[in-house]
Amino acid sequence: MPKATTASIKAQNLHAVTAHIYTHHGVTKQDLQQTLGLSLPTISQNLRALEQSGLIAKGQTLDSTGGRRARTYVFQPQTRCAIGVGTASNQVTLCAVDLKGNVIAEEHHDITFSANPKSIANIGQKISRFAASLEGKGSHVLGAAFAIKGLISEDGSEVIYGNIMNDTGLELTALEKATGLKCALIHDSMASASAELWFDKSIHDAICLYLGRRPGGAIIVDGSISLGPNRRNGTIEHMTLVPGGLPCYCGNKGCMDPYCSTEFLTGDDKDTGKQSLDTFFASVRAGDEKTGARFDSWLGYLAQTINNVRNVLACDIIIGGAVTQYLTAEDFARLKTKCDSLNTFQSDTYQIRKSICGQEQEIVGAALHYIDPYVSSICE
Ligand SMILES: [Zn+2]
């Protein structure tokens, strides 16, 4: 075991104090003394350093039954943030995410995202203005991470498959130049799964299916996202469901994508998602036969997908994406019944559940690319 140096003990103490204040709201010196077993002078010294860095601030004083009233210290999550960038065909969404994973600012811009230099310059300008406004409010921007509807090169420097957004060949260096920030490219399903893990620390193994206009998947093994040697694990959307079936944007026929996308439900191939889904599900809930049959068919294809992937990795299924806000507990029960009827192993027990994350999951998840390691660096 390496010998602990004075510097390493000091760093350990600072991290322990930070971690305790990060995970508990309103902590006193006495709390820290009792929990961490540190001396009061050491605690005071660390609190001063953390206050100077802006990571903590003095909170309320607690009522006392005698002697001096105890001062509390609270973590300041907004002192650092990261920008998550979400891309749709005609809109770019920017979310600033703080050190607790909260969205503290959000902007929507009606601009096209592509690998085109003009498009990059335009987006870069919006992001650098957004970053400047955050810095102006005292929130230092750690970086900007793009949730990409495509595959990223092994070294993370380039979009190597961007048929959906026409961003194949988009380079990280071009985005860094245009934004003036440290940038990262993250496959959107991986970004969503990062949010899954951040907000639910109990996930051990799971297959995540994100069902929107363009479905995607991600695999979580041992509490981490399994990227695979080429960052291509979990591309369930291109698994063949119906040989020779409906054409997929990838060029093949019968992929899961055209059968489990929201377009299958709404018949709408434009990016008008929400409005069409509102109408579709209102019709299903009103008892309309045609839309009801369409929905049932969609659930059937989804059950087929789940059965197929669970024959490779027999774990729980988490379903997220735009469609989940419309799905009821009864819909999940119907889906489970369909899966059970396809399952070879009748004694199999597992869950299919809704993601606990919100609508902008992949954007928040992308920002966590900077937040997660930063929090680890100050707390561990
Ligand atoms: Zn495909």
Boltz pocket constraint, residues with backbone or C-beta under 6 A from the ligand:
constraints:
  - pocket:
      binder: B
      contacts: [[A, 237], [A, 238], [A, 239], [A, 248], [A, 249], [A, 250], [A, 251], [A, 252], [A, 255], [A, 256], [A, 257]]
      max_distance: 6.0
